[in-house]
């Protein structure tokens, strides 16, 4: 389903999207006492997987053991439901506005699909490791931190986007 005259998929106005995201962060801080973040959901998934494979080792692990309980699953946290909602909402939006087609890998003419996927996997892994060192992902540290006027949140946001802007020069051949 195309929604524009030039047969391009329709996206939300970025200014409206920014305002809606800001309002969502305010509501989340008001209801939960903390901001948005997705790295906690990944941690819950890793702990649950490790606990399924080797419960004894997971309980003995200094880090993962603190999230294992006989009372409830590590997957039963609001961060997991938030992440599922973001995924399903994005998928639904893509389906409604005609952006979901067959599975394909977008890449430039100077790189193969395989190499593009390998670099994406490496980048995602590095970002995930960095989120654990930084005690949260960009949405938690930068967006929620800035929304609560935390100086650290502003510094993190400028650092993340500044570093990305600088590194984009060197890695642009992966997309162009």
C-alpha positions as CSV (number, residue, x, y, z in Angstrom):
1,X,0.0,0.0,0.0
2,X,1.7,3.2,-1.1
3,X,0.6,6.5,0.4
4,X,2.3,9.1,-1.7
5,X,1.9,10.2,-5.3
6,X,5.5,9.2,-6.3
7,X,5.1,5.6,-5.1
8,X,7.5,6.1,-2.2
9,X,6.6,4.6,1.2
10,X,5.3,7.1,3.7
11,X,7.1,7.8,7.0
12,X,6.0,9.8,10.0
13,X,7.1,13.4,10.0
14,X,10.4,13.4,11.9
15,X,9.4,16.5,14.0
16,X,6.2,14.8,15.1
17,X,8.1,11.6,15.8
18,X,10.5,13.5,18.0
19,X,7.7,15.2,19.9
20,X,5.9,11.8,20.4
21,X,9.2,10.2,21.6
22,X,9.8,13.0,24.0
23,X,6.3,12.7,25.4
24,X,6.7,8.9,25.7
25,X,9.9,9.4,27.7
26,X,8.2,11.8,30.1
27,X,5.3,9.4,30.6
28,X,7.7,6.5,31.2
29,X,9.7,8.4,33.8
30,X,6.5,9.5,35.5
31,X,5.0,5.9,35.6
32,X,8.2,3.8,36.2
33,X,10.6,6.3,37.8
34,X,13.1,5.6,35.1
35,X,13.5,6.2,31.3
36,X,13.4,4.1,28.3
37,X,16.0,1.5,27.4
38,X,16.4,-1.8,25.6
39,X,19.6,-3.3,26.7
40,X,17.9,-4.7,29.8
41,X,15.7,-6.8,27.5
42,X,18.8,-8.3,25.8
43,X,20.3,-9.1,29.2
44,X,17.1,-10.8,30.2
45,X,17.2,-12.9,27.0
46,X,20.8,-13.9,27.5
47,X,20.3,-14.8,31.2
48,X,17.2,-16.9,30.3
49,X,19.0,-18.7,27.5
50,X,22.0,-19.4,29.7
51,X,19.7,-20.6,32.5
52,X,17.9,-22.9,30.1
53,X,21.1,-24.4,28.9
54,X,23.0,-24.7,32.2
55,X,21.1,-23.6,35.3
56,X,23.9,-24.4,37.7
57,X,26.5,-22.4,35.8
58,X,24.1,-19.4,35.5
59,X,23.3,-19.3,39.2
60,X,27.0,-19.6,40.0
61,X,27.9,-16.7,37.6
62,X,28.5,-13.5,39.6
63,X,26.7,-11.3,37.1
64,X,23.9,-13.6,35.7
65,X,23.1,-15.2,39.0
66,X,21.6,-12.0,40.4
67,X,18.9,-12.1,37.8
68,X,17.9,-15.8,38.3
69,X,15.0,-16.5,40.7
70,X,12.7,-19.4,41.4
71,X,9.8,-17.0,41.7
72,X,9.8,-15.6,38.1
73,X,11.5,-15.6,34.8
74,X,14.1,-12.9,33.9
75,X,11.9,-12.4,30.8
76,X,9.1,-11.1,32.9
77,X,10.2,-7.5,33.1
78,X,8.7,-4.4,31.5
79,X,11.8,-3.9,29.4
80,X,11.2,-7.2,27.6
81,X,7.6,-6.1,26.9
82,X,8.8,-2.7,25.7
83,X,11.3,-4.2,23.3
84,X,8.7,-6.6,21.9
85,X,6.3,-3.7,21.5
86,X,8.9,-1.7,19.6
87,X,9.6,-4.6,17.3
88,X,6.0,-5.5,16.6
89,X,5.1,-1.8,16.2
90,X,7.9,-1.3,13.7
91,X,6.9,-4.4,11.8
92,X,3.2,-3.4,11.7
93,X,4.2,0.1,10.5
94,X,6.3,-1.5,7.8
95,X,3.5,-3.7,6.7
96,X,0.9,-1.0,6.7
97,X,3.0,1.5,4.7
98,X,4.4,-1.0,2.2
99,X,8.0,-1.0,3.5
100,X,8.1,-4.8,4.2
101,X,9.0,-6.7,1.2
102,X,11.0,-9.9,0.7
103,X,14.0,-10.2,2.9
104,X,17.0,-8.5,1.4
105,X,20.2,-6.9,2.4
106,X,20.7,-3.3,1.4
107,X,24.3,-2.5,0.5
108,X,26.4,-0.5,-1.9
109,X,28.0,-1.7,-5.1
110,X,31.4,-2.0,-3.5
111,X,30.4,-4.6,-0.9
112,X,28.7,-8.0,-0.9
113,X,25.6,-8.9,1.1
114,X,27.6,-11.3,3.1
115,X,30.3,-8.8,4.0
116,X,27.6,-6.2,4.9
117,X,25.9,-8.7,7.2
118,X,29.2,-9.6,8.9
119,X,29.9,-5.9,9.6
120,X,26.4,-5.4,10.9
121,X,26.8,-8.3,13.3
122,X,30.2,-7.1,14.5
123,X,28.8,-3.6,14.9
124,X,25.8,-4.9,16.8
125,X,28.0,-7.0,19.1
126,X,30.3,-4.1,19.9
127,X,27.3,-1.8,20.6
128,X,25.8,-4.5,22.9
129,X,29.1,-4.9,24.8
130,X,29.5,-1.1,25.0
131,X,26.0,-0.8,26.4
132,X,26.9,-3.1,29.3
133,X,30.1,-1.1,30.0
134,X,28.1,2.1,29.9
135,X,25.3,0.6,32.1
136,X,22.7,1.1,29.4
137,X,22.0,1.6,25.7
138,X,21.7,4.9,23.8
139,X,18.0,5.2,24.4
140,X,18.5,4.8,28.2
141,X,21.6,6.9,28.5
142,X,21.2,9.6,25.9
143,X,17.5,10.1,25.4
144,X,16.3,9.5,28.9
145,X,19.3,11.1,30.5
146,X,18.8,14.2,28.4
147,X,15.1,14.3,29.0
148,X,15.8,14.4,32.8
149,X,18.4,17.2,32.2
150,X,21.2,14.9,33.4
151,X,24.6,16.4,32.3
152,X,25.9,12.8,31.8
153,X,23.0,12.1,29.4
154,X,23.9,15.1,27.3
155,X,27.6,14.2,27.2
156,X,26.7,10.6,26.2
157,X,24.4,11.8,23.4
158,X,27.0,14.1,21.9
159,X,29.7,11.4,22.3
160,X,27.6,8.7,20.6
161,X,26.4,10.9,17.7
162,X,29.7,12.7,17.3
163,X,31.7,9.4,17.2
164,X,29.1,8.0,14.7
165,X,29.5,11.0,12.5
166,X,33.3,10.8,12.5
167,X,33.4,7.0,12.0
168,X,30.8,7.2,9.2
169,X,33.5,8.7,6.9
170,X,35.6,5.6,7.2
171,X,32.7,3.0,7.0
172,X,30.6,4.7,4.4
173,X,31.7,2.2,1.7
174,X,29.5,-0.4,3.5
175,X,26.4,1.5,2.4
176,X,27.3,3.7,-0.6
